């Protein structure tokens, strides 16, 4: 499952978290629980930059919304 999630473009951390949670249930059940933060596309640029700052991503202040989303998904 981990490898399939990575191939879908999920970060290592996200793929590991989903795989570990699904080991005790099913992927569908994990997906139903869902996150509370919503899709990055729904976030404001300011919120994306704040999240990037939390992750100590360099160059975030000059990134576009699409660039921020891409780099955040890699982490």
PDB file of N, CA, C, O and CB in Angstrom:
ATOM      1  N   UNK A   1       0.823  -1.185   0.000  1.00  0.00           N
ATOM      2  CA  UNK A   1       0.000   0.000   0.000  1.00  0.00           C
ATOM      3  C   UNK A   1       0.871   1.253   0.000  1.00  0.00           C
ATOM      4  O   UNK A   1       0.570   2.223  -0.695  1.00  0.00           O
ATOM      5  CB  UNK A   1      -0.938  -0.004   1.202  1.00  0.00           C
ATOM      6  N   UNK A   2       1.945   1.229   0.777  1.00  0.00           N
ATOM      7  CA  UNK A   2       2.840   2.387   0.868  1.00  0.00           C
ATOM      8  C   UNK A   2       3.336   2.779  -0.523  1.00  0.00           C
ATOM      9  O   UNK A   2       3.272   3.949  -0.900  1.00  0.00           O
ATOM     10  CB  UNK A   2       4.040   2.080   1.801  1.00  0.00           C
ATOM     11  N   UNK A   3       3.824   1.813  -1.275  1.00  0.00           N
ATOM     12  CA  UNK A   3       4.361   2.101  -2.605  1.00  0.00           C
ATOM     13  C   UNK A   3       3.288   2.654  -3.532  1.00  0.00           C
ATOM     14  O   UNK A   3       3.560   3.571  -4.308  1.00  0.00           O
ATOM     15  CB  UNK A   3       4.972   0.844  -3.213  1.00  0.00           C
ATOM     16  N   UNK A   4       2.086   2.120  -3.468  1.00  0.00           N
ATOM     17  CA  UNK A   4       0.993   2.620  -4.305  1.00  0.00           C
ATOM     18  C   UNK A   4       0.684   4.070  -3.966  1.00  0.00           C
ATOM     19  O   UNK A   4       0.454   4.882  -4.863  1.00  0.00           O
ATOM     20  CB  UNK A   4      -0.266   1.754  -4.130  1.00  0.00           C
ATOM     21  N   UNK A   5       0.678   4.396  -2.695  1.00  0.00           N
ATOM     22  CA  UNK A   5       0.424   5.774  -2.279  1.00  0.00           C
ATOM     23  C   UNK A   5       1.534   6.705  -2.749  1.00  0.00           C
ATOM     24  O   UNK A   5       1.263   7.834  -3.157  1.00  0.00           O
ATOM     25  CB  UNK A   5       0.283   5.853  -0.759  1.00  0.00           C
ATOM     26  N   UNK A   6       2.778   6.246  -2.695  1.00  0.00           N
ATOM     27  CA  UNK A   6       3.899   7.059  -3.172  1.00  0.00           C
ATOM     28  C   UNK A   6       3.780   7.297  -4.672  1.00  0.00           C
ATOM     29  O   UNK A   6       4.043   8.397  -5.157  1.00  0.00           O
ATOM     30  CB  UNK A   6       5.245   6.379  -2.844  1.00  0.00           C
ATOM     31  N   UNK A   7       3.377   6.249  -5.409  1.00  0.00           N
ATOM     32  CA  UNK A   7       3.213   6.379  -6.857  1.00  0.00           C
ATOM     33  C   UNK A   7       2.091   7.354  -7.208  1.00  0.00           C
ATOM     34  O   UNK A   7       2.121   7.980  -8.267  1.00  0.00           O
ATOM     35  CB  UNK A   7       2.931   5.015  -7.481  1.00  0.00           C
ATOM     36  N   UNK A   8       1.112   7.482  -6.331  1.00  0.00           N
ATOM     37  CA  UNK A   8       0.021   8.435  -6.527  1.00  0.00           C
ATOM     38  C   UNK A   8       0.473   9.865  -6.253  1.00  0.00           C
ATOM     39  O   UNK A   8      -0.266  10.812  -6.522  1.00  0.00           O
ATOM     40  CB  UNK A   8      -1.158   8.080  -5.627  1.00  0.00           C
ATOM     41  N   UNK A   9       1.675  10.025  -5.723  1.00  0.00           N
ATOM     42  CA  UNK A   9       2.204  11.355  -5.471  1.00  0.00           C
ATOM     43  C   UNK A   9       2.175  11.797  -4.023  1.00  0.00           C
ATOM     44  O   UNK A   9       2.492  12.948  -3.724  1.00  0.00           O
ATOM     45  CB  UNK A   9       1.463  12.322  -6.269  1.00  0.00           C
ATOM     46  N   UNK A  10       1.804  10.915  -3.127  1.00  0.00           N
ATOM     47  CA  UNK A  10       1.775  11.267  -1.710  1.00  0.00           C
ATOM     48  C   UNK A  10       3.196  11.308  -1.148  1.00  0.00           C
ATOM     49  O   UNK A  10       4.081  10.595  -1.621  1.00  0.00           O
ATOM     50  CB  UNK A  10       0.910  10.262  -0.917  1.00  0.00           C
ATOM     51  N   UNK A  11       3.401  12.148  -0.137  1.00  0.00           N
ATOM     52  CA  UNK A  11       4.707  12.243   0.508  1.00  0.00           C
ATOM     53  C   UNK A  11       4.999  10.949   1.266  1.00  0.00           C
ATOM     54  O   UNK A  11       4.104  10.144   1.527  1.00  0.00           O
ATOM     55  CB  UNK A  11       4.762  13.463   1.465  1.00  0.00           C
ATOM     56  N   UNK A  12       6.265  10.772   1.610  1.00  0.00           N
ATOM     57  CA  UNK A  12       6.659   9.589   2.373  1.00  0.00           C
ATOM     58  C   UNK A  12       5.918   9.526   3.701  1.00  0.00           C
ATOM     59  O   UNK A  12       5.433   8.470   4.107  1.00  0.00           O
ATOM     60  CB  UNK A  12       8.171   9.584   2.613  1.00  0.00           C
ATOM     61  N   UNK A  13       5.838  10.674   4.372  1.00  0.00           N
ATOM     62  CA  UNK A  13       5.186  10.708   5.682  1.00  0.00           C
ATOM     63  C   UNK A  13       3.704  10.380   5.573  1.00  0.00           C
ATOM     64  O   UNK A  13       3.171   9.605   6.368  1.00  0.00           O
ATOM     65  CB  UNK A  13       5.369  12.076   6.331  1.00  0.00           C
ATOM     66  N   UNK A  14       3.043  10.973   4.586  1.00  0.00           N
ATOM     67  CA  UNK A  14       1.610  10.727   4.421  1.00  0.00           C
ATOM     68  C   UNK A  14       1.355   9.276   4.042  1.00  0.00           C
ATOM     69  O   UNK A  14       0.444   8.642   4.577  1.00  0.00           O
ATOM     70  CB  UNK A  14       1.019  11.664   3.357  1.00  0.00           C
ATOM     71  N   UNK A  15       2.164   8.742   3.112  1.00  0.00           N
ATOM     72  CA  UNK A  15       1.995   7.352   2.700  1.00  0.00           C
ATOM     73  C   UNK A  15       2.201   6.404   3.874  1.00  0.00           C
ATOM     74  O   UNK A  15       1.465   5.428   4.026  1.00  0.00           O
ATOM     75  CB  UNK A  15       2.966   7.009   1.572  1.00  0.00           C
ATOM     76  N   UNK A  16       3.200   6.689   4.703  1.00  0.00           N
ATOM     77  CA  UNK A  16       3.464   5.843   5.871  1.00  0.00           C
ATOM     78  C   UNK A  16       2.317   5.924   6.868  1.00  0.00           C
ATOM     79  O   UNK A  16       1.896   4.909   7.423  1.00  0.00           O
ATOM     80  CB  UNK A  16       4.782   6.251   6.548  1.00  0.00           C
ATOM     81  N   UNK A  17       1.811   7.138   7.094  1.00  0.00           N
ATOM     82  CA  UNK A  17       0.716   7.301   8.056  1.00  0.00           C
ATOM     83  C   UNK A  17      -0.525   6.563   7.595  1.00  0.00           C
ATOM     84  O   UNK A  17      -1.172   5.882   8.390  1.00  0.00           O
ATOM     85  CB  UNK A  17       0.396   8.783   8.262  1.00  0.00           C
ATOM     86  N   UNK A  18      -0.863   6.687   6.332  1.00  0.00           N
ATOM     87  CA  UNK A  18      -2.053   6.010   5.813  1.00  0.00           C
ATOM     88  C   UNK A  18      -1.865   4.503   5.846  1.00  0.00           C
ATOM     89  O   UNK A  18      -2.773   3.766   6.232  1.00  0.00           O
ATOM     90  CB  UNK A  18      -2.361   6.473   4.381  1.00  0.00           C
ATOM     91  N   UNK A  19      -0.682   4.045   5.441  1.00  0.00           N
ATOM     92  CA  UNK A  19      -0.407   2.606   5.444  1.00  0.00           C
ATOM     93  C   UNK A  19      -0.498   2.022   6.845  1.00  0.00           C
ATOM     94  O   UNK A  19      -1.076   0.954   7.051  1.00  0.00           O
ATOM     95  CB  UNK A  19       0.971   2.328   4.859  1.00  0.00           C
ATOM     96  N   UNK A  20       0.080   2.735   7.802  1.00  0.00           N
ATOM     97  CA  UNK A  20       0.043   2.245   9.183  1.00  0.00           C
ATOM     98  C   UNK A  20      -1.373   2.243   9.731  1.00  0.00           C
ATOM     99  O   UNK A  20      -1.772   1.299  10.412  1.00  0.00           O
ATOM    100  CB  UNK A  20       0.943   3.096  10.076  1.00  0.00           C
ATOM    101  N   UNK A  21      -2.138   3.291   9.443  1.00  0.00           N
ATOM    102  CA  UNK A  21      -3.521   3.341   9.919  1.00  0.00           C
ATOM    103  C   UNK A  21      -4.356   2.258   9.251  1.00  0.00           C
ATOM    104  O   UNK A  21      -5.212   1.643   9.887  1.00  0.00           O
ATOM    105  CB  UNK A  21      -4.136   4.726   9.653  1.00  0.00           C
ATOM    106  N   UNK A  22      -4.106   2.031   7.972  1.00  0.00           N
ATOM    107  CA  UNK A  22      -4.882   1.037   7.232  1.00  0.00           C
ATOM    108  C   UNK A  22      -4.546  -0.389   7.648  1.00  0.00           C
ATOM    109  O   UNK A  22      -5.335  -1.305   7.417  1.00  0.00           O
ATOM    110  CB  UNK A  22      -4.648   1.201   5.747  1.00  0.00           C
ATOM    111  N   UNK A  23      -3.389  -0.580   8.254  1.00  0.00           N
ATOM    112  CA  UNK A  23      -3.009  -1.922   8.701  1.00  0.00           C
ATOM    113  C   UNK A  23      -3.998  -2.441   9.739  1.00  0.00           C
ATOM    114  O   UNK A  23      -4.190  -3.650   9.874  1.00  0.00           O
ATOM    115  CB  UNK A  23      -1.582  -1.916   9.281  1.00  0.00           C
ATOM    116  N   UNK A  24      -4.622  -1.523  10.467  1.00  0.00           N
ATOM    117  CA  UNK A  24      -5.591  -1.912  11.491  1.00  0.00           C
ATOM    118  C   UNK A  24      -7.031  -1.829  10.999  1.00  0.00           C
ATOM    119  O   UNK A  24      -7.957  -2.197  11.722  1.00  0.00           O
ATOM    120  CB  UNK A  24      -5.425  -1.041  12.711  1.00  0.00           C
ATOM    121  N   UNK A  25      -7.223  -1.347   9.776  1.00  0.00           N
ATOM    122  CA  UNK A  25      -8.568  -1.249   9.208  1.00  0.00           C
ATOM    123  C   UNK A  25      -8.435  -1.320   7.699  1.00  0.00           C
ATOM    124  O   UNK A  25      -7.619  -2.082   7.181  1.00  0.00           O
ATOM    125  CB  UNK A  25      -9.295   0.072   9.655  1.00  0.00           C
ATOM    126  N   UNK A  26      -9.224  -0.536   6.992  1.00  0.00           N
ATOM    127  CA  UNK A  26      -9.129  -0.493   5.537  1.00  0.00           C
ATOM    128  C   UNK A  26      -8.796   0.919   5.095  1.00  0.00           C
ATOM    129  O   UNK A  26      -8.981   1.877   5.845  1.00  0.00           O
ATOM    130  CB  UNK A  26     -10.441  -0.975   4.880  1.00  0.00           C
ATOM    131  N   UNK A  27      -8.301   1.039   3.867  1.00  0.00           N
ATOM    132  CA  UNK A  27      -7.966   2.363   3.345  1.00  0.00           C
ATOM    133  C   UNK A  27      -9.214   3.235   3.270  1.00  0.00           C
ATOM    134  O   UNK A  27      -9.156   4.435   3.541  1.00  0.00           O
ATOM    135  CB  UNK A  27      -7.309   2.248   1.955  1.00  0.00           C
ATOM    136  N   UNK A  28     -10.337   2.635   2.903  1.00  0.00           N
ATOM    137  CA  UNK A  28     -11.577   3.396   2.811  1.00  0.00           C
ATOM    138  C   UNK A  28     -11.988   3.966   4.167  1.00  0.00           C
ATOM    139  O   UNK A  28     -12.470   5.095   4.255  1.00  0.00           O
ATOM    140  CB  UNK A  28     -12.691   2.518   2.255  1.00  0.00           C
ATOM    141  N   UNK A  29     -11.796   3.188   5.206  1.00  0.00           N
ATOM    142  CA  UNK A  29     -12.139   3.666   6.545  1.00  0.00           C
ATOM    143  C   UNK A  29     -11.230   4.812   6.960  1.00  0.00           C
ATOM    144  O   UNK A  29     -11.684   5.783   7.565  1.00  0.00           O
ATOM    145  CB  UNK A  29     -12.047   2.526   7.563  1.00  0.00           C
ATOM    146  N   UNK A  30      -9.948   4.700   6.634  1.00  0.00           N
ATOM    147  CA  UNK A  30      -8.996   5.770   6.934  1.00  0.00           C
ATOM    148  C   UNK A  30      -9.386   7.021   6.163  1.00  0.00           C
ATOM    149  O   UNK A  30      -9.357   8.122   6.714  1.00  0.00           O
ATOM    150  CB  UNK A  30      -7.547   5.341   6.584  1.00  0.00           C
ATOM    151  N   UNK A  31      -9.746   6.866   4.906  1.00  0.00           N
ATOM    152  CA  UNK A  31     -10.127   8.012   4.069  1.00  0.00           C
ATOM    153  C   UNK A  31     -11.386   8.689   4.592  1.00  0.00           C
ATOM    154  O   UNK A  31     -11.503   9.913   4.529  1.00  0.00           O
ATOM    155  CB  UNK A  31     -10.343   7.566   2.620  1.00  0.00           C
ATOM    156  N   UNK A  32     -12.321   7.913   5.103  1.00  0.00           N
ATOM    157  CA  UNK A  32     -13.556   8.494   5.635  1.00  0.00           C
ATOM    158  C   UNK A  32     -13.275   9.388   6.835  1.00  0.00           C
ATOM    159  O   UNK A  32     -13.939  10.407   7.028  1.00  0.00           O
ATOM    160  CB  UNK A  32     -14.540   7.390   6.027  1.00  0.00           C
ATOM    161  N   UNK A  33     -12.290   9.003   7.640  1.00  0.00           N
ATOM    162  CA  UNK A  33     -11.938   9.830   8.790  1.00  0.00           C
ATOM    163  C   UNK A  33     -11.455  11.190   8.310  1.00  0.00           C
ATOM    164  O   UNK A  33     -11.833  12.229   8.853  1.00  0.00           O
ATOM    165  CB  UNK A  33     -10.857   9.141   9.657  1.00  0.00           C
ATOM    166  N   UNK A  34     -10.616  11.166   7.289  1.00  0.00           N
ATOM    167  CA  UNK A  34     -10.157  12.380   6.619  1.00  0.00           C
ATOM    168  C   UNK A  34      -9.451  13.361   7.528  1.00  0.00           C
ATOM    169  O   UNK A  34      -9.441  13.223   8.751  1.00  0.00           O
ATOM    170  CB  UNK A  34     -11.305  13.059   5.985  1.00  0.00           C
ATOM    171  N   UNK A  35      -8.863  14.352   6.890  1.00  0.00           N
ATOM    172  CA  UNK A  35      -8.201  15.408   7.627  1.00  0.00           C
ATOM    173  C   UNK A  35      -9.148  16.557   7.860  1.00  0.00           C
ATOM    174  O   UNK A  35     -10.204  16.643   7.232  1.00  0.00           O
ATOM    175  CB  UNK A  35      -6.962  15.883   6.894  1.00  0.00           C
ATOM    176  N   UNK A  36      -8.781  17.418   8.741  1.00  0.00           N
ATOM    177  CA  UNK A  36      -9.615  18.559   9.067  1.00  0.00           C
ATOM    178  C   UNK A  36      -9.203  19.811   8.301  1.00  0.00           C
ATOM    179  O   UNK A  36      -9.936  20.800   8.290  1.00  0.00           O
ATOM    180  CB  UNK A  36      -9.563  18.824  10.549  1.00  0.00           C
ATOM    181  N   UNK A  37      -8.023  19.777   7.653  1.00  0.00           N
ATOM    182  CA  UNK A  37      -7.481  20.989   7.068  1.00  0.00           C
ATOM    183  C   UNK A  37      -7.936  21.262   5.643  1.00  0.00           C
ATOM    184  O   UNK A  37      -7.730  22.374   5.157  1.00  0.00           O
ATOM    185  CB  UNK A  37      -6.013  20.925   7.097  1.00  0.00           C
ATOM    186  N   UNK A  38      -8.530  20.329   4.965  1.00  0.00           N
ATOM    187  CA  UNK A  38      -8.985  20.546   3.602  1.00  0.00           C
ATOM    188  C   UNK A  38      -7.865  20.455   2.596  1.00  0.00           C
ATOM    189  O   UNK A  38      -6.696  20.330   2.962  1.00  0.00           O
ATOM    190  CB  UNK A  38      -9.648  21.874   3.490  1.00  0.00           C
ATOM    191  N   UNK A  39      -8.222  20.517   1.322  1.00  0.00           N
ATOM    192  CA  UNK A  39      -7.243  20.428   0.244  1.00  0.00           C
ATOM    193  C   UNK A  39      -6.421  21.709   0.180  1.00  0.00           C
ATOM    194  O   UNK A  39      -6.925  22.801   0.445  1.00  0.00           O
ATOM    195  CB  UNK A  39      -7.939  20.164  -1.107  1.00  0.00           C
ATOM    196  N   UNK A  40      -5.148  21.560  -0.176  1.00  0.00           N
ATOM    197  CA  UNK A  40      -4.282  22.733  -0.283  1.00  0.00           C
ATOM    198  C   UNK A  40      -4.840  23.758  -1.275  1.00  0.00           C
ATOM    199  O   UNK A  40      -4.651  24.961  -1.097  1.00  0.00           O
ATOM    200  CB  UNK A  40      -2.875  22.308  -0.705  1.00  0.00           C
ATOM    201  N   UNK A  41      -5.517  23.291  -2.304  1.00  0.00           N
ATOM    202  CA  UNK A  41      -6.087  24.219  -3.281  1.00  0.00           C
ATOM    203  C   UNK A  41      -7.094  25.180  -2.651  1.00  0.00           C
ATOM    204  O   UNK A  41      -7.316  26.276  -3.165  1.00  0.00           O
ATOM    205  CB  UNK A  41      -6.755  23.444  -4.402  1.00  0.00           C
ATOM    206  N   UNK A  42      -7.693  24.775  -1.555  1.00  0.00           N
ATOM    207  CA  UNK A  42      -8.673  25.614  -0.857  1.00  0.00           C
ATOM    208  C   UNK A  42      -8.023  26.587   0.124  1.00  0.00           C
ATOM    209  O   UNK A  42      -8.688  27.485   0.640  1.00  0.00           O
ATOM    210  CB  UNK A  42      -9.666  24.739  -0.116  1.00  0.00           C
ATOM    211  N   UNK A  43      -6.730  26.414   0.382  1.00  0.00           N
ATOM    212  CA  UNK A  43      -6.016  27.272   1.323  1.00  0.00           C
ATOM    213  C   UNK A  43      -5.646  28.586   0.649  1.00  0.00           C
ATOM    214  O   UNK A  43      -5.521  28.648  -0.574  1.00  0.00           O
ATOM    215  CB  UNK A  43      -4.752  26.566   1.861  1.00  0.00           C
ATOM    216  N   UNK A  44      -5.473  29.624   1.438  1.00  0.00           N
ATOM    217  CA  UNK A  44      -4.971  30.889   0.912  1.00  0.00           C
ATOM    218  C   UNK A  44      -3.452  30.789   0.770  1.00  0.00           C
ATOM    219  O   UNK A  44      -2.822  29.931   1.388  1.00  0.00           O
ATOM    220  CB  UNK A  44      -5.371  32.087   1.839  1.00  0.00           C
ATOM    221  N   UNK A  45      -2.875  31.660  -0.037  1.00  0.00           N
ATOM    222  CA  UNK A  45      -1.421  31.686  -0.201  1.00  0.00           C
ATOM    223  C   UNK A  45      -0.755  31.959   1.148  1.00  0.00           C
ATOM    224  O   UNK A  45       0.280  31.372   1.465  1.00  0.00           O
ATOM    225  CB  UNK A  45      -1.001  32.760  -1.243  1.00  0.00           C
ATOM    226  N   UNK A  46      -1.351  32.847   1.934  1.00  0.00           N
ATOM    227  CA  UNK A  46      -0.800  33.164   3.252  1.00  0.00           C
ATOM    228  C   UNK A  46      -0.760  31.921   4.137  1.00  0.00           C
ATOM    229  O   UNK A  46       0.238  31.672   4.814  1.00  0.00           O
ATOM    230  CB  UNK A  46      -1.628  34.269   3.928  1.00  0.00           C
ATOM    231  N   UNK A  47      -1.837  31.144   4.133  1.00  0.00           N
ATOM    232  CA  UNK A  47      -1.882  29.921   4.938  1.00  0.00           C
ATOM    233  C   UNK A  47      -0.870  28.899   4.435  1.00  0.00           C
ATOM    234  O   UNK A  47      -0.231  28.210   5.230  1.00  0.00           O
ATOM    235  CB  UNK A  47      -3.291  29.319   4.919  1.00  0.00           C
ATOM    236  N   UNK A  48      -0.725  28.801   3.110  1.00  0.00           N
ATOM    237  CA  UNK A  48       0.261  27.883   2.543  1.00  0.00           C
ATOM    238  C   UNK A  48       1.671  28.289   2.956  1.00  0.00           C
ATOM    239  O   UNK A  48       2.499  27.440   3.284  1.00  0.00           O
ATOM    240  CB  UNK A  48       0.145  27.844   1.009  1.00  0.00           C
ATOM    241  N   UNK A  49       1.936  29.585   2.936  1.00  0.00           N
ATOM    242  CA  UNK A  49       3.269  30.071   3.337  1.00  0.00           C
ATOM    243  C   UNK A  49       3.528  29.808   4.822  1.00  0.00           C
ATOM    244  O   UNK A  49       4.646  29.476   5.214  1.00  0.00           O
ATOM    245  CB  UNK A  49       3.405  31.581   3.038  1.00  0.00           C
ATOM    246  N   UNK A  50       2.490  29.960   5.640  1.00  0.00           N
ATOM    247  CA  UNK A  50       2.643  29.667   7.072  1.00  0.00           C
ATOM    248  C   UNK A  50       2.980  28.197   7.288  1.00  0.00           C
ATOM    249  O   UNK A  50       3.833  27.861   8.109  1.00  0.00           O
ATOM    250  CB  UNK A  50       1.359  30.034   7.842  1.00  0.00           C
ATOM    251  N   UNK A  51       2.298  27.320   6.541  1.00  0.00           N
ATOM    252  CA  UNK A  51       2.573  25.885   6.656  1.00  0.00           C
ATOM    253  C   UNK A  51       3.990  25.583   6.170  1.00  0.00           C
ATOM    254  O   UNK A  51       4.701  24.783   6.777  1.00  0.00           O
ATOM    255  CB  UNK A  51       1.536  25.060   5.847  1.00  0.00           C
ATOM    256  N   UNK A  52       4.398  26.229   5.072  1.00  0.00           N
ATOM    257  CA  UNK A  52       5.746  26.050   4.549  1.00  0.00           C
ATOM    258  C   UNK A  52       6.775  26.530   5.567  1.00  0.00           C
ATOM    259  O   UNK A  52       7.840  25.928   5.702  1.00  0.00           O
ATOM    260  CB  UNK A  52       5.915  26.801   3.218  1.00  0.00           C
ATOM    261  N   UNK A  53       6.467  27.601   6.278  1.00  0.00           N
ATOM    262  CA  UNK A  53       7.372  28.098   7.318  1.00  0.00           C
ATOM    263  C   UNK A  53       7.506  27.078   8.437  1.00  0.00           C
ATOM    264  O   UNK A  53       8.603  26.855   8.951  1.00  0.00           O
ATOM    265  CB  UNK A  53       6.871  29.441   7.881  1.00  0.00           C
ATOM    266  N   UNK A  54       6.389  26.456   8.817  1.00  0.00           N
ATOM    267  CA  UNK A  54       6.431  25.425   9.856  1.00  0.00           C
ATOM    268  C   UNK A  54       7.352  24.282   9.454  1.00  0.00           C
ATOM    269  O   UNK A  54       8.019  23.680  10.296  1.00  0.00           O
ATOM    270  CB  UNK A  54       5.023  24.889  10.139  1.00  0.00           C
ATOM    271  N   UNK A  55       7.382  23.992   8.155  1.00  0.00           N
ATOM    272  CA  UNK A  55       8.216  22.902   7.637  1.00  0.00           C
ATOM    273  C   UNK A  55       9.612  23.383   7.235  1.00  0.00           C
ATOM    274  O   UNK A  55      10.423  22.614   6.719  1.00  0.00           O
ATOM    275  CB  UNK A  55       7.534  22.248   6.441  1.00  0.00           C
ATOM    276  N   UNK A  56       9.878  24.681   7.482  1.00  0.00           N
ATOM    277  CA  UNK A  56      11.177  25.292   7.197  1.00  0.00           C
ATOM    278  C   UNK A  56      11.576  25.131   5.730  1.00  0.00           C
ATOM    279  O   UNK A  56      12.709  24.759   5.424  1.00  0.00           O
ATOM    280  CB  UNK A  56      12.248  24.683   8.092  1.00  0.00           C
ATOM    281  N   UNK A  57      10.636  25.413   4.827  1.00  0.00           N
ATOM    282  CA  UNK A  57      10.882  25.326   3.387  1.00  0.00           C
ATOM    283  C   UNK A  57      11.480  26.644   2.917  1.00  0.00           C
ATOM    284  O   UNK A  57      10.876  27.704   3.079  1.00  0.00           O
ATOM    285  CB  UNK A  57       9.569  24.999   2.603  1.00  0.00           C
ATOM    286  N   UNK A  58      12.662  26.569   2.337  1.00  0.00           N
ATOM    287  CA  UNK A  58      13.353  27.756   1.842  1.00  0.00           C
ATOM    288  C   UNK A  58      12.685  28.285   0.575  1.00  0.00           C
ATOM    289  O   UNK A  58      12.169  27.512  -0.233  1.00  0.00           O
ATOM    290  CB  UNK A  58      14.830  27.442   1.570  1.00  0.00           C
ATOM    291  N   UNK A  59      12.698  29.596   0.410  1.00  0.00           N
ATOM    292  CA  UNK A  59      12.179  30.232  -0.795  1.00  0.00           C
ATOM    293  C   UNK A  59      10.680  30.380  -0.843  1.00  0.00           C
ATOM    294  O   UNK A  59      10.133  30.769  -1.876  1.00  0.00           O
ATOM    295  CB  UNK A  59      12.607  29.474  -1.963  1.00  0.00           C
ATOM    296  N   UNK A  60      10.011  30.086   0.232  1.00  0.00           N
ATOM    297  CA  UNK A  60       8.548  30.086   0.247  1.00  0.00           C
ATOM    298  C   UNK A  60       7.942  31.456  -0.030  1.00  0.00           C
ATOM    299  O   UNK A  60       6.850  31.547  -0.591  1.00  0.00           O
ATOM    300  CB  UNK A  60       8.057  29.586   1.573  1.00  0.00           C
ATOM    301  N   UNK A  61       8.631  32.510   0.353  1.00  0.00           N
ATOM    302  CA  UNK A  61       8.056  33.847   0.211  1.00  0.00           C
ATOM    303  C   UNK A  61       7.908  34.270  -1.247  1.00  0.00           C
ATOM    304  O   UNK A  61       7.083  35.127  -1.562  1.00  0.00           O
ATOM    305  CB  UNK A  61       8.911  34.852   0.946  1.00  0.00           C
ATOM    306  N   UNK A  62       8.693  33.683  -2.129  1.00  0.00           N
ATOM    307  CA  UNK A  62       8.602  34.052  -3.541  1.00  0.00           C
ATOM    308  C   UNK A  62       7.863  33.014  -4.387  1.00  0.00           C
ATOM    309  O   UNK A  62       7.774  33.158  -5.607  1.00  0.00           O
ATOM    310  CB  UNK A  62       9.987  34.260  -4.100  1.00  0.00           C
ATOM    311  N   UNK A  63       7.334  31.972  -3.747  1.00  0.00           N
ATOM    312  CA  UNK A  63       6.647  30.909  -4.486  1.00  0.00           C
ATOM    313  C   UNK A  63       5.209  31.304  -4.811  1.00  0.00           C
ATOM    314  O   UNK A  63       4.560  32.040  -4.067  1.00  0.00           O
ATOM    315  CB  UNK A  63       6.663  29.603  -3.683  1.00  0.00           C
ATOM    316  N   UNK A  64       4.736  30.795  -5.936  1.00  0.00           N
ATOM    317  CA  UNK A  64       3.329  30.953  -6.305  1.00  0.00           C
ATOM    318  C   UNK A  64       2.516  29.936  -5.511  1.00  0.00           C
ATOM    319  O   UNK A  64       3.073  29.059  -4.851  1.00  0.00           O
ATOM    320  CB  UNK A  64       3.115  30.767  -7.852  1.00  0.00           C
ATOM    321  N   UNK A  65       1.215  30.062  -5.581  1.00  0.00           N
ATOM    322  CA  UNK A  65       0.341  29.122  -4.881  1.00  0.00           C
ATOM    323  C   UNK A  65       0.588  27.697  -5.373  1.00  0.00           C
ATOM    324  O   UNK A  65       0.683  26.771  -4.568  1.00  0.00           O
ATOM    325  CB  UNK A  65      -1.140  29.509  -5.079  1.00  0.00           C
ATOM    326  N   UNK A  66       0.693  27.519  -6.691  1.00  0.00           N
ATOM    327  CA  UNK A  66       0.925  26.182  -7.242  1.00  0.00           C
ATOM    328  C   UNK A  66       2.273  25.614  -6.795  1.00  0.00           C
ATOM    329  O   UNK A  66       2.379  24.422  -6.506  1.00  0.00           O
ATOM    330  CB  UNK A  66       0.859  26.222  -8.769  1.00  0.00           C
ATOM    331  N   UNK A  67       3.293  26.457  -6.738  1.00  0.00           N
ATOM    332  CA  UNK A  67       4.608  26.009  -6.282  1.00  0.00           C
ATOM    333  C   UNK A  67       4.563  25.609  -4.813  1.00  0.00           C
ATOM    334  O   UNK A  67       5.157  24.604  -4.420  1.00  0.00           O
ATOM    335  CB  UNK A  67       5.656  27.109  -6.500  1.00  0.00           C
ATOM    336  N   UNK A  68       3.863  26.392  -4.006  1.00  0.00           N
ATOM    337  CA  UNK A  68       3.727  26.065  -2.583  1.00  0.00           C
ATOM    338  C   UNK A  68       3.022  24.728  -2.397  1.00  0.00           C
ATOM    339  O   UNK A  68       3.449  23.900  -1.591  1.00  0.00           O
ATOM    340  CB  UNK A  68       2.957  27.173  -1.846  1.00  0.00           C
ATOM    341  N   UNK A  69       1.957  24.523  -3.135  1.00  0.00           N
ATOM    342  CA  UNK A  69       1.207  23.263  -3.034  1.00  0.00           C
ATOM    343  C   UNK A  69       2.108  22.099  -3.407  1.00  0.00           C
ATOM    344  O   UNK A  69       2.119  21.076  -2.723  1.00  0.00           O
ATOM    345  CB  UNK A  69      -0.048  23.286  -3.946  1.00  0.00           C
ATOM    346  N   UNK A  70       2.858  22.248  -4.479  1.00  0.00           N
ATOM    347  CA  UNK A  70       3.748  21.171  -4.927  1.00  0.00           C
ATOM    348  C   UNK A  70       4.787  20.822  -3.872  1.00  0.00           C
ATOM    349  O   UNK A  70       4.998  19.650  -3.561  1.00  0.00           O
ATOM    350  CB  UNK A  70       4.445  21.566  -6.223  1.00  0.00           C
ATOM    351  N   UNK A  71       5.435  21.850  -3.322  1.00  0.00           N
ATOM    352  CA  UNK A  71       6.491  21.589  -2.342  1.00  0.00           C
ATOM    353  C   UNK A  71       5.904  21.038  -1.035  1.00  0.00           C
ATOM    354  O   UNK A  71       6.531  20.202  -0.384  1.00  0.00           O
ATOM    355  CB  UNK A  71       7.292  22.878  -2.063  1.00  0.00           C
ATOM    356  N   UNK A  72       4.727  21.490  -0.652  1.00  0.00           N
ATOM    357  CA  UNK A  72       4.105  20.969   0.568  1.00  0.00           C
ATOM    358  C   UNK A  72       3.717  19.517   0.413  1.00  0.00           C
ATOM    359  O   UNK A  72       3.803  18.746   1.368  1.00  0.00           O
ATOM    360  CB  UNK A  72       2.882  21.789   0.936  1.00  0.00           C
ATOM    361  N   UNK A  73       3.294  19.135  -0.772  1.00  0.00           N
ATOM    362  CA  UNK A  73       2.930  17.740  -1.004  1.00  0.00           C
ATOM    363  C   UNK A  73       4.140  16.824  -0.984  1.00  0.00           C
ATOM    364  O   UNK A  73       4.015  15.625  -0.733  1.00  0.00           O
ATOM    365  CB  UNK A  73       2.211  17.603  -2.326  1.00  0.00           C
ATOM    366  N   UNK A  74       5.303  17.385  -1.246  1.00  0.00           N
ATOM    367  CA  UNK A  74       6.539  16.588  -1.206  1.00  0.00           C
ATOM    368  C   UNK A  74       6.994  16.323   0.225  1.00  0.00           C
ATOM    369  O   UNK A  74       7.786  15.414   0.473  1.00  0.00           O
ATOM    370  CB  UNK A  74       7.652  17.298  -1.977  1.00  0.00           C
ATOM    371  N   UNK A  75       6.491  17.120   1.163  1.00  0.00           N
ATOM    372  CA  UNK A  75       6.916  16.963   2.563  1.00  0.00           C
ATOM    373  C   UNK A  75       5.914  16.213   3.330  1.00  0.00           C
ATOM    374  O   UNK A  75       6.097  15.983   4.525  1.00  0.00           O
ATOM    375  CB  UNK A  75       7.157  18.287   3.220  1.00  0.00           C
TER     376      UNK A  75
END
